[in-house]
Amino acid sequence: MADMSRATKLQTATVRRTVTRGLILLVLSSILIILMLSPLEPIDYIYFALSSDLNVAPEVFLMVSDMLLLLAGYMLADSLNSFLTVGTLLSDFLESTCSHLTSLNIAVNKKGLTSLTAAMLIVVFWNVPSVLDVVLLQYGLHWIMHGTIFLAGILVYAGFKQLTPNMRFLSYFVGCKAMEIFGAYLLVSRVVVYASYPFPQQAEAGTAMVAMCMASDATSVPLWLRRIFK
């Protein structure tokens, strides 16, 4: 009887932690969604106005916007997964449904390659110079870009669900290095890559990309090494 009571308390505590985590992620993702996907005025246009006041390249703000959208999609998917995890403990129907969805994800999205590849292609597509130059001049495409990048964040979460912690870090590390290499190219290139941005702003954006990736390495790599050798 005592063991059953202890198990019940542990399960209750686990449910509370899971629900609390899900609520926090849901609130944070909702805030980002409201800011980034506002139907009134895309946040990028506000960034362009701020760039003039702060003397910062608009491309830097656009890049931050994309990263926040990816994060919003990832956190929303994570929060929904937390609620579904709790739901499986309370409902046989939800348990059966989640089991089928998990099996489908494993079958279609082996090792996360399908969703991670799709997410990468979405991000790369919208950063192709000719595409981005057109997007910045058309409100409809601008909104579609935001929506699909948000979707890419959800796809990243679906892919990460199939990976071990070390594989997740490796995927993140490779993506960060790709961004750093592209930033270095923007920094040293003697040609204007994006017609919408003059050369000084392009170099500034490249510097920001390299700096962000180096800051990420300074925090994530030591944590990963500690996990490996612990």
C-alpha positions as CSV (number, residue, x, y, z in Angstrom):
1,M,0.0,0.0,0.0
2,A,2.8,2.4,0.9
3,D,4.6,1.6,-2.4
4,M,1.4,2.3,-4.3
5,S,0.9,5.6,-2.5
6,R,4.5,6.6,-3.2
7,A,4.1,5.7,-6.9
8,T,0.9,7.8,-7.1
9,K,2.6,10.8,-5.6
10,L,5.5,10.5,-8.0
11,Q,3.1,10.3,-10.9
12,T,1.2,13.3,-9.7
13,A,4.4,15.3,-9.3
14,T,5.5,14.3,-12.8
15,V,2.2,15.3,-14.3
16,R,2.4,18.7,-12.5
17,R,5.9,19.3,-13.8
18,T,4.9,18.3,-17.3
19,V,1.8,20.5,-17.3
20,T,3.8,23.5,-15.9
21,R,6.5,23.1,-18.5
22,G,3.9,22.9,-21.3
23,L,2.1,26.0,-20.0
24,I,5.3,28.0,-19.9
25,L,6.3,26.9,-23.4
26,L,2.8,27.7,-24.7
27,V,2.9,31.2,-23.2
28,L,6.3,32.0,-24.6
29,S,5.5,30.6,-28.0
30,S,2.2,32.5,-28.1
31,I,4.0,35.8,-27.3
32,L,6.4,35.2,-30.2
33,I,3.6,34.2,-32.5
34,I,1.6,37.3,-31.8
35,L,4.7,39.5,-32.3
36,M,6.1,37.7,-35.4
37,L,2.9,36.8,-37.2
38,S,0.8,39.9,-36.6
39,P,-1.7,40.3,-39.5
40,L,-1.5,44.1,-39.0
41,E,2.1,44.8,-39.7
42,P,4.9,42.3,-40.0
43,I,7.5,42.7,-37.3
44,D,10.2,43.0,-40.0
45,Y,8.9,46.4,-41.0
46,I,9.2,47.6,-37.5
47,Y,12.7,46.2,-37.5
48,F,13.5,48.3,-40.6
49,A,12.3,51.4,-38.7
50,L,14.4,50.5,-35.7
51,S,17.5,49.9,-37.9
52,S,17.5,53.5,-38.9
53,D,17.3,54.8,-35.3
54,L,19.9,52.3,-34.0
55,N,22.1,52.4,-37.1
56,V,22.0,48.6,-37.4
57,A,21.6,46.7,-40.7
58,P,17.9,45.7,-41.3
59,E,19.2,42.2,-42.4
60,V,20.4,41.7,-38.8
61,F,16.8,42.2,-37.5
62,L,15.4,40.0,-40.2
63,M,17.7,37.2,-39.2
64,V,16.7,37.6,-35.6
65,S,13.0,37.5,-36.7
66,D,13.6,34.2,-38.5
67,M,15.4,32.6,-35.5
68,L,12.6,33.7,-33.2
69,L,10.0,32.2,-35.6
70,L,11.9,28.9,-35.6
71,L,12.0,29.0,-31.8
72,A,8.3,29.8,-31.6
73,G,7.4,26.8,-33.8
74,Y,9.7,24.5,-31.8
75,M,8.3,25.6,-28.4
76,L,4.7,25.3,-29.5
77,A,5.3,21.7,-30.7
78,D,7.1,20.9,-27.5
79,S,4.3,22.4,-25.4
80,L,1.6,20.4,-27.3
81,N,3.7,17.2,-26.8
82,S,3.8,17.9,-23.0
83,F,0.0,18.2,-22.9
84,L,-0.5,15.0,-25.0
85,T,1.9,13.2,-22.7
86,V,-0.3,14.0,-19.7
87,G,-3.4,13.2,-21.8
88,T,-2.2,9.7,-22.4
89,L,-2.2,9.0,-18.7
90,L,-5.9,10.1,-18.5
91,S,-7.4,8.9,-21.7
92,D,-7.1,5.6,-23.5
93,F,-8.2,7.2,-26.7
94,L,-5.4,9.8,-26.5
95,E,-2.9,7.1,-25.6
96,S,-3.9,5.1,-28.7
97,T,-3.9,8.2,-30.9
98,C,-0.5,9.3,-29.7
99,S,0.9,5.8,-30.2
100,H,-0.3,5.7,-33.8
101,L,1.2,9.2,-34.4
102,T,4.5,8.1,-32.9
103,S,4.6,5.0,-35.1
104,L,3.7,7.1,-38.2
105,N,6.5,9.6,-37.4
106,I,9.0,6.8,-37.0
107,A,8.0,5.2,-40.3
108,V,7.9,8.4,-42.3
109,N,10.5,10.4,-40.5
110,K,13.3,7.9,-40.0
111,K,16.1,9.4,-37.8
112,G,14.4,12.7,-38.3
113,L,15.9,13.1,-41.7
114,T,12.6,13.9,-43.5
115,S,11.5,16.7,-41.3
116,L,15.0,18.2,-40.6
117,T,15.7,18.2,-44.4
118,A,12.4,19.9,-45.1
119,A,13.0,22.5,-42.4
120,M,16.5,23.2,-43.8
121,L,15.1,23.6,-47.4
122,I,12.5,26.1,-46.1
123,V,15.1,28.3,-44.4
124,V,17.6,28.1,-47.3
125,F,14.9,28.8,-49.9
126,W,13.8,32.1,-48.2
127,N,17.4,33.2,-47.9
128,V,18.2,32.8,-51.6
129,P,19.2,36.4,-52.6
130,S,16.8,36.6,-55.6
131,V,13.9,35.2,-53.5
132,L,14.5,37.4,-50.4
133,D,14.8,40.5,-52.6
134,V,11.3,39.9,-54.0
135,V,9.8,38.9,-50.6
136,L,10.9,42.2,-49.0
137,L,8.8,44.1,-51.6
138,Q,5.6,42.0,-51.4
139,Y,3.5,41.9,-48.3
140,G,1.8,38.5,-49.2
141,L,5.1,36.7,-49.7
142,H,6.5,38.3,-46.6
143,W,3.7,36.8,-44.5
144,I,4.0,33.4,-46.2
145,M,7.8,33.4,-45.5
146,H,7.0,34.0,-41.8
147,G,4.4,31.2,-41.7
148,T,6.6,28.6,-43.4
149,I,9.6,29.4,-41.2
150,F,7.3,28.9,-38.2
151,L,6.4,25.6,-39.7
152,A,10.1,24.8,-40.0
153,G,10.4,25.1,-36.3
154,I,7.7,22.5,-35.8
155,L,9.5,20.2,-38.3
156,V,12.7,20.6,-36.4
157,Y,11.0,19.4,-33.2
158,A,9.5,16.4,-35.0
159,G,13.0,15.5,-36.3
160,F,14.7,16.0,-32.9
161,K,12.2,13.6,-31.3
162,Q,13.8,10.8,-33.4
163,L,17.4,11.7,-32.3
164,T,19.5,11.1,-29.2
165,P,20.7,14.1,-27.2
166,N,24.1,13.9,-28.8
167,M,22.6,13.7,-32.3
168,R,20.4,16.7,-31.6
169,F,23.4,18.7,-30.5
170,L,25.3,17.6,-33.6
171,S,22.4,18.7,-35.9
172,Y,22.3,22.0,-34.1
173,F,26.1,22.4,-34.3
174,V,26.1,21.7,-38.1
175,G,23.3,24.2,-38.7
176,C,25.1,26.8,-36.6
177,K,28.4,26.2,-38.5
178,A,26.6,26.6,-41.9
179,M,25.2,29.9,-40.7
180,E,28.7,31.0,-39.5
181,I,30.3,30.1,-42.8
182,F,27.6,32.1,-44.7
183,G,28.1,35.0,-42.3
184,A,31.8,34.9,-42.9
185,Y,31.2,35.0,-46.7
186,L,28.9,38.0,-46.3
187,L,31.6,39.7,-44.3
188,V,34.5,39.2,-46.7
189,S,32.6,39.2,-50.0
190,R,33.5,42.1,-52.3
191,V,30.2,41.8,-54.2
192,V,26.7,42.7,-53.0
193,V,24.8,39.4,-52.4
194,Y,21.4,40.9,-51.6
195,A,20.3,43.8,-53.8
196,S,18.1,45.2,-51.1
197,Y,21.1,45.8,-48.8
198,P,24.1,48.0,-49.6
199,F,27.6,46.5,-49.0
200,P,28.2,48.0,-45.5
201,Q,24.9,46.5,-44.2
202,Q,25.8,43.2,-45.7
203,A,29.2,43.2,-43.9
204,E,27.5,44.1,-40.7
205,A,25.0,41.3,-41.0
206,G,27.8,38.8,-41.7
207,T,29.6,40.0,-38.6
208,A,26.4,39.5,-36.5
209,M,26.0,36.0,-37.8
210,V,29.6,35.0,-37.0
211,A,29.3,36.6,-33.5
212,M,26.1,34.9,-32.7
213,C,27.4,31.5,-33.7
214,M,30.6,32.0,-31.7
215,A,28.6,33.0,-28.7
216,S,26.5,29.9,-29.1
217,D,29.6,27.7,-29.3
218,A,31.0,29.3,-26.2
219,T,27.9,28.2,-24.2
220,S,26.7,24.9,-25.9
221,V,30.0,23.1,-26.6
222,P,31.2,23.1,-22.9
223,L,27.8,21.8,-21.8
224,W,28.0,19.1,-24.4
225,L,31.5,18.1,-23.5
226,R,30.5,18.0,-19.8
227,R,27.6,15.7,-20.7
228,I,29.9,13.4,-22.7
229,F,32.7,13.1,-20.0
230,K,30.4,13.2,-17.0
